[in-house]
Amino acid sequence: MSRQVRITAIMPRRSQGVDSGREIQNVYFTKKVSYDQWTPEMTRIGRQGGTILKVEVMGS
């Protein structure tokens, strides 16, 4: 069994509001990725303006 990493992050998402034009909403999510894909996922979240809140290493 390979190790997995559980990432909890927050990402800004722009949406079209009816009255105010553009609004920014924050989206929280939790995602499991393999340990090998941890660095590319961290880079992707950072480039999109997100913040990583918590990282857990799972498995043995």
C-alpha positions as CSV (number, residue, x, y, z in Angstrom):
1,M,0.0,0.0,0.0
2,S,1.4,3.3,-1.0
3,R,1.3,6.4,1.2
4,Q,-1.3,9.0,0.6
5,V,-1.5,12.6,1.6
6,R,-4.8,14.2,2.6
7,I,-4.8,17.9,1.9
8,T,-7.3,20.5,3.3
9,A,-7.1,23.8,1.4
10,I,-9.0,26.9,0.6
11,M,-9.3,28.4,-2.9
12,P,-10.7,31.7,-4.0
13,R,-13.4,31.3,-6.7
14,R,-14.7,34.2,-8.7
15,S,-18.4,34.1,-9.5
16,Q,-20.8,36.4,-11.3
17,G,-23.1,38.0,-8.8
18,V,-26.5,39.4,-10.0
19,D,-26.2,42.8,-8.2
20,S,-22.5,43.3,-7.5
21,G,-20.9,42.1,-10.7
22,R,-18.0,39.9,-9.6
23,E,-17.8,38.3,-6.2
24,I,-15.1,36.2,-4.7
25,Q,-16.1,33.1,-2.7
26,N,-13.8,30.9,-0.8
27,V,-14.1,27.2,-1.4
28,Y,-12.8,24.7,1.2
29,F,-11.9,21.2,0.0
30,T,-10.2,18.0,1.2
31,K,-8.4,15.9,-1.4
32,K,-6.4,12.7,-1.2
33,V,-3.3,12.4,-3.4
34,S,-0.5,9.9,-3.6
35,Y,2.7,10.9,-1.8
36,D,4.5,11.2,-5.2
37,Q,2.0,13.8,-6.4
38,W,2.1,15.9,-3.3
39,T,4.6,18.5,-4.6
40,P,2.8,19.1,-8.0
41,E,-0.5,19.4,-6.1
42,M,1.0,21.9,-3.6
43,T,2.3,24.0,-6.5
44,R,-1.0,23.9,-8.3
45,I,-2.9,25.2,-5.2
46,G,-0.3,27.9,-4.7
47,R,-0.5,29.1,-8.3
48,Q,-4.2,29.4,-8.2
49,G,-4.1,31.6,-5.1
50,G,-5.1,28.9,-2.6
51,T,-3.8,28.3,0.9
52,I,-3.1,24.9,2.3
53,L,-4.6,24.6,5.8
54,K,-3.7,21.0,6.8
55,V,-1.7,18.1,5.5
56,E,-2.0,14.5,6.9
57,V,0.2,11.6,5.8
58,M,-1.9,8.4,5.7
59,G,-0.9,4.8,5.3
60,S,2.3,3.0,6.1
